[in-house]
Amino acid sequence: MSRRLFHFHGGIHPEGHKAASSATPIRSMDLLPRYVVPLRQHIGTPARPVVAVGDRVLKGQVIGAAEGYVSTAVHAPTSGRVTAIEPRAVPHPSGLFDLAIAIETDGEDKAIDMQPLDWRNQDPSALRNRIREMGLAGLGGAVFPSYIKLNPGTPRGGASPIHTLILNGAECEPWITCDDRLMRERAMEILEGARIMGHMLGARSIIVGVEDNKPEALAALASALSQVAAGDIEVVAVPTLYPGGGGKQLAYTLTGKEVPAGGLSTDVGIQIFNVGTAYSLYRAVTLGEPLISRVVTATGHVAQPGNFEVRIGTPISDLIAAAGGALAGASGEIVGGPMMGFDLMDLAAPVTKAVNCLIVKSPALFPPKPEALPCIRCGACARVCPVELQPFEMYWFSRAKEFGKAQSYNLFDCIECGCCSYVCPSHIPLVDYYRFAKSEIWEREREKQAAEQARARHEFKTFRLEREKREKAEKFAKAAEASKAKAAVPADGEDPEAARKKAILEAALARAAKAKEEMAAAGIAPKNTDNLPARVEREISEIEARRAAMSEAQTATDPATDPPRAAP
Amino acid sequence: MISAILVMAGIGLVLGGILGWAGIRFRVQEDPLVDKIDAILPQTQCGQCGYPGCKPYAEAIAKGEADINKCPPGGEEGIKRLAELLGVDPKPLGEGLEPKPKSVAVIDENTCIGCTLCIQACPVDAIVGAAKQMHVIIADRCTGCELCLPPCPVDCIHMEVVKEDLGTWKWRYPIYPMKRVS
């Protein structure tokens, strides 16, 4: 191979321990009676449950839908019944529980109708939506939703800003061999997945980078490549050096392009995916199979270490059982590799999309770390740092909780690879300090944003109250003015209409008074019972008689109608 | 000799004029002290300091009327930062004031009668509701100031401590055995 390789700064050569698990083919696991599928398996917003307790689900059915932009779906690993949606143990360094969907298997393993698709006729945007629905996230360990990474962004000069796609098959961490076995056994599917990714990104070249301690995987990829005769894909062996499988380190090794501080590899036109992601993407796009299983290495102090095709949601205790069970004297488990992984708190925690390896510890394989000594500023950490940071400076500032100063030493460019802790002659857990400092800084950032928001809301409330007060005062003032104007009008006697009415009324009164005076002068009394016709006279006398009769009857019946009161 | 003095004086006048003009034209508006103090305060608007909000407290500190140790939600960290900003010594939290774990208010929906008193009391408009309608607190917006507790006529609001979850979990300060050298 003619490609010129570059050598990143630092790096270490920890003992590989890969032969323990790489010799045997990938084994499948028996169907288990129950699975626990966490809803937070990727970076970003957790999926939103879309099933209820008691629902029957099929293998591959969406049980958690993607929520928001940075999110992706989760699916049922087999057919069965939802028995619980509640916080359960998850593989996380905190040991905290997180929302998960428990499924009781019905044993039929009946799958949904999978819709195969020919990606060649498809628009990348439609493919991205499909990938989001299929629940794809980076299987190298960071589990960033893949559909976002497969959006190349706005074209520059008519071409995609992503010129190179790198498939990461370096697998530099000790003990882990899941990518190695996958490349040996399923090279064709990986390359097909890479071509789909290349199609979506508009990448001009595709490079598969594999560390040279995996000759079988390199040979398998080369033979698969010769069969498909794809001129745009190149398989490159890179020197075995930890952390050569770090995304930015691999990009530098293969292209010589360095990612700027605080940036992403896409800033220099490179996008990187794990080989496992390419394999799962191939299955999702062409076969319509959601991400419901992955290859996991189970190794260390177990009877039959090896690699397993594990359904997402498999309890880790069952995975250990499948690997022949832990041997006597086991002293704990590591999720991930020994350099960057963490100690498992609860064996009931399930395998998630992020879990690539499980190591059962024993005192012989993982002797307890010697007691720490003070930092002597020897600089060994700085010599091995692949990001060319000054780990001891960051250590001092993190230890003193001087987070601003730690940040000014580019703390956030630290990839937490653990090289510095590995070589530290004083055995100081340096990476623990960086993780502590980073999460404190994030927390502060969150608090600051919350305070900003509270300030804005408080200021708006104050403003709103003042505005309401002002408006009310204005309204009152207006009303008072209006009533004052009304009261003022009659006193002035200005209203012509009222004056006219008054004049008419006065004239009428004067006329009536004059008529009365005239009648009195003529000796006429105002009577209206004289000179009545006979019919009216008769009517009047009849009414009078009736009235008299009624008043008589009233006085006669009164005592009877008023019964004596009962004695109290 | 005189011409040299005149030339130098002329240059001095011209340059001084330019500098004076630039000083006014390009003046950088400094953050007033009140805003700097307000930026450090946690904006819970809880009034535990004795002032009706964070801004009035910041103004009182700036005027020298209030001490820097009256803010329990800000905690020791806040006092430290205020001390640093003002160039004074940090001191422990004032008497009778104690920092509490971060909490949010929760309305018992079965008891709420919809009186809107809590809505009026909330300094950050974090309560949604209307007269004779059930009220609810937007947990994300609640600062945990507890100002809604006293006005509630049916005591249906209580505080719940915010539990740590995977989204907010923090790595702990490393603790490990050190070897005794001497």
HADDOCK unambig.tbl for C-alpha pairs under 7 A between the chains (distance, minus, plus):
assign (segid A and resid 96 and name CA) (segid B and resid 165 and name CA) 6.95 0.50 0.50
assign (segid A and resid 96 and name CA) (segid B and resid 166 and name CA) 6.92 0.50 0.50
assign (segid A and resid 371 and name CA) (segid B and resid 177 and name CA) 5.65 0.50 0.50
assign (segid A and resid 371 and name CA) (segid B and resid 178 and name CA) 5.19 0.50 0.50
assign (segid A and resid 371 and name CA) (segid B and resid 179 and name CA) 5.25 0.50 0.50
assign (segid A and resid 372 and name CA) (segid B and resid 177 and name CA) 6.41 0.50 0.50
assign (segid A and resid 372 and name CA) (segid B and resid 178 and name CA) 4.57 0.50 0.50
assign (segid A and resid 372 and name CA) (segid B and resid 179 and name CA) 5.75 0.50 0.50
assign (segid A and resid 373 and name CA) (segid B and resid 178 and name CA) 5.79 0.50 0.50
assign (segid A and resid 373 and name CA) (segid B and resid 179 and name CA) 5.80 0.50 0.50
assign (segid A and resid 432 and name CA) (segid B and resid 174 and name CA) 6.02 0.50 0.50
assign (segid A and resid 433 and name CA) (segid B and resid 173 and name CA) 6.89 0.50 0.50
assign (segid A and resid 433 and name CA) (segid B and resid 174 and name CA) 6.27 0.50 0.50
assign (segid A and resid 435 and name CA) (segid B and resid 171 and name CA) 6.14 0.50 0.50
assign (segid A and resid 436 and name CA) (segid B and resid 171 and name CA) 4.72 0.50 0.50
assign (segid A and resid 436 and name CA) (segid B and resid 172 and name CA) 5.75 0.50 0.50
assign (segid A and resid 436 and name CA) (segid B and resid 173 and name CA) 5.82 0.50 0.50
assign (segid A and resid 439 and name CA) (segid B and resid 170 and name CA) 5.31 0.50 0.50
assign (segid A and resid 439 and name CA) (segid B and resid 171 and name CA) 6.18 0.50 0.50
assign (segid A and resid 440 and name CA) (segid B and resid 170 and name CA) 6.80 0.50 0.50
assign (segid A and resid 451 and name CA) (segid B and resid 42 and name CA) 5.59 0.50 0.50
assign (segid A and resid 451 and name CA) (segid B and resid 43 and name CA) 5.18 0.50 0.50
assign (segid A and resid 454 and name CA) (segid B and resid 43 and name CA) 5.92 0.50 0.50
assign (segid A and resid 454 and name CA) (segid B and resid 44 and name CA) 6.90 0.50 0.50
assign (segid A and resid 454 and name CA) (segid B and resid 124 and name CA) 6.02 0.50 0.50
assign (segid A and resid 455 and name CA) (segid B and resid 43 and name CA) 5.69 0.50 0.50
assign (segid A and resid 457 and name CA) (segid B and resid 124 and name CA) 4.97 0.50 0.50
assign (segid A and resid 457 and name CA) (segid B and resid 125 and name CA) 6.72 0.50 0.50
assign (segid A and resid 458 and name CA) (segid B and resid 123 and name CA) 5.57 0.50 0.50
assign (segid A and resid 458 and name CA) (segid B and resid 124 and name CA) 4.59 0.50 0.50
assign (segid A and resid 461 and name CA) (segid B and resid 123 and name CA) 6.95 0.50 0.50
assign (segid A and resid 461 and name CA) (segid B and resid 124 and name CA) 6.64 0.50 0.50
assign (segid A and resid 461 and name CA) (segid B and resid 125 and name CA) 6.77 0.50 0.50
